[in-house]
Amino acid sequence: MPYPALDFSGIRTYHLGERRNLVTRADLIWPTTPVSPFESRDLEEVAEHIATARRAGRPVICMYGAHVIKCGLSPLLIALMEEGILTHLATNGAGVIHDTELALIGETSEDVADSIEDGSFGMAEETGALINGAVQAGVRDGLGYGEALGRFIATDERAQHRDISVLYHAYRLRIPLTVHICIGTDIIHQHPSVDFAALGWASGQDFKIYCKSVSELEGGVFLNFGSAVIGPEVFLKALSIARNLGYTVSHITTANFDIIPLQGDYHAKVGYDNPEYYYRPRKNIVNRPTSLGGHGYHITGDHRVTLPNLYHLVRERLAH
């Protein structure tokens, strides 16, 4: 007999419109929003690498954690796509949950500390039902996770705020946006309509799409904004697959953006006794992928400051 499992059919949900949210359209940061100064030679070098890559027709991949969306940076990711700077975006399951909620109601991010106490955390009906439904419909049509959600937001009349959706604009522009999930980490996994087989297939398909982009990364740039586990782990596996299949991915630029400061020379090896050894981006983004060529960077700062500054630095370089 299999181990006993919990039945999700009795889970109680509530209407998304009833929830108090911490992030609204008013919190978004636009290309025209004044930028707080951020002096960083490393950031300037990353911007130069991006401009050089795009002039040469080489890719720029951006992996981002959900906090980037919660920080209100969707308009900048959209602008970077529209201006031909980003060629592939990737995120985790939470990243597209916040994006979809913004597309539906123009708000996202519930008060977890309050809602976890009565078991209502993550139980918004529309979030779970619509995302699960869109992914399942996409799987039936052979679509990966990101493309399925992009199609849903582009075609469903309930997505009244699709203009601020990264998923929608990626779908509109035919730029891959892949979703790399971990089962049990996302609130849609709590919904009675969840189909874990469909979620797994859709995210697996996105991993294959992501690997295709990574296989073409020679001379390009990989950016990771705030994804401390999924981003570095998925990137390293995709890079190994690309090299295993004979693709040349040696001379690349990688840059990790986080609020975590790294002490001293972050290119130096660290031992097991150093807590930084267990910080995955240091090894899996900054150092290991660039051992054959190129350069890795770690830039410490608030995404609301570093991403806007990077956006303007790249635009300035491409304008000359």
Secondary structure, 3 states (H helix, E strand, C coil): CCCCCCCHHHCCCECHHHCCEEEEHHHCCCCCCCCCCCCCHHHHHHHHHHHHHHHCCCCEEEEECHHHHHCCCHHHHHHHHHCCCCCEEEECHHHHHHHHHHHHHCEEEECHHHHCCCCCCCCEHHHHHHHHHHHHHHHHCCCCHHHHHHHHHHHCCCCCCHHHCHHHHHHHHCCCEEECCCCCCCHHHHCCCCCHHHHHHHHHHHHHHHHHHHHCCCCCEEEEECCCCHHHHHHHHHHHHHHHCCCCCCCEEEEEEECCCCCCCCCCCCCCCCHHHHCHHHHHHHHHHHCCCEEEEEEECCHHHHHHHHHHHHHHHHCC
